[in-house]
Amino acid sequence: MHFVVAPTMPELPEVETTRRGLAPHLVGRTVVALHIRQPRLRWPIPRELRTQLPGQRIEAIERRAKYLLVHTEPGSALLHLGMSGSLRVLPAATPIGVHDHVDWRLDSGRVLRYTDPRRFGCQLWQPRGEVHPLLAGLGPEPLSDDFDGDLLWTRSRGRAAAVKVFLMDQAIVVGVGNIYASEALFAAGIHPKRAAGSISRTRYARLANEVKRILAYAITRGGTTLRDFISPDGLPGYFEQELFVYGREGEPCKVCGTLIRAIVLGQRSTYYCPRCQR
């Protein structure tokens, strides 16, 4: 059975899919002008972005956690999709919708359009050589060599917090959101309520490996929808992800047949199999 990971809550694979989809259309292009129809997103769009970005050539697009960094010579635009945001590259004449808050006009004749019904995303500025406060103190990327079971084991010692809450702590590792934390804990056979400090080094090694595997697979699946980022008719979809526990409360476990349960941990819905996860 396939369950759709809704694009209304972008997680790391969705943001990475966005980065990969946009890069061929943005890198090497010059931002001719900004058209800001709504200056207040989660935070006001800063003056530095308005004054520094126009006229600059886009050198690269990087993802850090769930943020996108669009690098130019004087600095980087720091973008976040929030809960409902999307970015598309469109013909400049594409009609403007009520939630289309910002356009970057490019020298290609297209625009990078930011759409966000709930306005929880952001467009900020990071001067070259500096680290924006939102990025300071973040843990390693989950797909990097800096993230492994030894890191989880070391950082978890003495912690009584539930392991799922620990795994979603951005100071421990970035970008392991609610969906993928639930799925990785299931794949590793670890109950989400277990105290983080009670889990062995061996089990953390398996958990780290499952985080990497599941995120990498989700990003690969996202590759099939890259064309959506230059489609004017509708918001970009991401991908269908086969989920074992997330969103499946009351349905049979695909491994053992036990009914999936749901609880709330750290104010987030958490799904698990009471038989497979200990």
N, C-alpha and C positions, 0 to 999 in steps of 0.2 A: 504494500500500500504506500502511496506517496502523499506526503503532507507538505503543504506550501509554507515555506518560511516567508512570512509576510514582509513586503518591503516597507511597511510602516514602522518597523523597528530594526533599522540596519545594524547588523553586528559586523565583526571583523571581516568575514568572507564577503559580505555585501559591499563594504567599503573598499576592500581590495579589488573586487570586481569593478567597482566604479573607477578606481584608479587606472586599472588596465584598460577599461573601455574608453576613458577620456584621453589617455596619454597620446595615442597616435594623432589626435586632432588638436592637441594643445601644445605639445613640446615643439619648440622652434617657432611658434607663432608669437606675434606681438599683440599685447593688449592695447587697443587703440583708445578705448574710453570705457568708463563704468556708467551704467544707468541704474541708479538705485531708487526704486519706487517705494521701498519700505526700509527706512534706516535703522529701525529697532527690531532686531531678531532676539535671540536669547540675551545678547548684549548689544548696545549700539555699535554700528559699524564705525570703526575709528577713523579719524581724520587721516592718519598715516596711510591707511589702505587707499583712500580716495586720492591722495596726493602722490604716493610713491609708486603705485601699480601702473597707472596709465603710461604708455610709452615704453614699457619694459617688455623684453623678450622672455618667454617662459623657457627656462633651462631644463627643468625636470619636475616630475610630480612624485612625491614620496608619501607613503602612509606611515604614520606613527600612532599606534593604538587605533582608535576609530577616527582620527583626524587625518585630513589630507593637507600636505604642505606643497604649495605651488611655488617653486623656487625661481626667483629672478635675481638680477645683480644686486640691488640694494636690500633685498630681504625676501621674505616668503609670506604669501597669503596663507592663513591658517583657517581651514574650512572644516565644519562639522555638519553632518546631515540631521542631527537631532533625532527625533522620533519619526518624523514624516517627511524629511527633506529629500530632494533628488537634484541631480545635476545632469543636464543634457546639452549637447552641442547641436544647435539648430540654425537654419537659415535666418538671417537677420529680420526678414519680413514675417516670420511666424507670429500669428496673433498672440497677444499677451493675455494670460489668464489672471484671475483675481488673486491667485496665490503665487504668481511669478514675481518675486521680490527684487531680484538683482540680475542684470545682464552684464557680462563682460563682452564688449565688442572686439572681435579679433580681426587681424589684417587679412584673414582668409575670406571675409565676407559673412562669417557665421558669428553666432553669439554663444557663450557659455551661460546658460540660464539656470538660475537657482530657484527652485519651487519648494515651498514649505508651508502647508496649511496651518500647522500649529506653531510655527516660528520658534521652535526650540533649538534650531541649528545656529551656526554662527559663521561670520566672515570677519577675521581679525588679521593683525599684522605682526610679524616677527622680524625685527631688523636683523640683517646679516651678522653672524657672529654671536647672536644672543639666543637664549632658549626662553620661549614664552612661559609664563607662570603655569599655564594649563598643562604643559608638557614636563615641567620640573617634577622630579620625584617619582616618575613612572617606572615601573618594573620593566624587565626585558620583554622583547617580542616573543610570543609563544613558538614561532617557527624558527627562531634563531638558535644558535649553539649555546647561547647564554642561559637558555631555559632547559632544565632537565629535572629528573627526580631528586638529585642531590640538592638542588636549590630549594625545591618544595620541602624536602625533609628538614633541611637546616633552618629555613625560615619558619617552619611550623612548630618547632620545639617549644613546649610550654604553653601552647595556645589551646584554649578551651573552645574557641569558636567552631561552629560547624564547618566541615571541610568544604562544603559548597560555597559558603560565604567567604572562606579563606581563598579559594580558587578564583573568586570573582573580584578580589581585592586588587586594584590597579597598581598598588605599590609592590605587589608580589609578582604578578605577570599581567601584561596588558591584553585587553581585547577578548578575554574568555567570557563572553556574555552568558545570559541566562540559558539560552537554548543549548549552547555547546558545553556549558558546565554540566548540565543534566545528562547530556548524551555521553560525555567523556567519563563521568562517574559510573554510569551504567556499564559502559564498555570495560571499565577497570574493575567492576564488581564491588565498588565501594558505596556504602550507604551515605547519602548526602548529609545526614545528621551526625555522623561520626565526628568526634572532636578531632580537629586538625592535628593536634599534638600526639594523638594516640595511634597514628597510622605509621606503619613501618617504612623504612627506606625502600624496600623491595616493592611495596605496593605503590609508593609514590613514583618509582621508576616506571611502572606500568601506566599510572595515571598520566604522567607527562608524555609518554609515547602515544597514548590514546588522544590526548589533546592535539598533538601535532598531526596525527593521522586524520582525525575527523575534520580539523580546520583545513588541512591541505586538500582533502577530498571535496569539501564544500566549495573551496575556491575553484577547483577544477570543474565542478559542475556549473559554477557561475560563468565559466568561459563561454557557454553556449548562448548567453544572452547579451554579449557585448554589443551587438548591433542595436540593441534597444536604446543605447545612450546617444544615438543620433537619429532617433525616430521622433517626429513631431506629434504623432498621434497617441497620446497617453503617456503615463509615467513609466519609467523603466521597471521591468520585472527583474528578478534576480535569478532564482533557480528553484527547482524542486529538490528537496532534501529528504531522503528516507530517514525518518525519525523512529527511534526505538521506544522512547519514553515520553519525550516532551509533547504536551498537549494531548496525551492519550489516556487520561484518567478513566478508569473503568473498563478499558479495553484489555484484551489478553496480551501478556508479554510474548513477544515474537520468539523468545528462546524457551521459556518454560511453561507458558500458558497462564501463569498467575496474573490476576488483575492488577493493572498499573494503579498506583496510588498517587495522590497529590497532597502536598503540605505547603506551608509558607515558611520560607527561611530568608531572613534579611529583607523582608517585605516583598519577596519575589516568589511567584509560584514555582514549585519544585516537584518534579515527577520522578518516580523511581519504582523499581520492582522489588517488593519485600522479600522475594526468594533469591533472586540473583545478586542482590547487593547487601553486603554485610559490613 
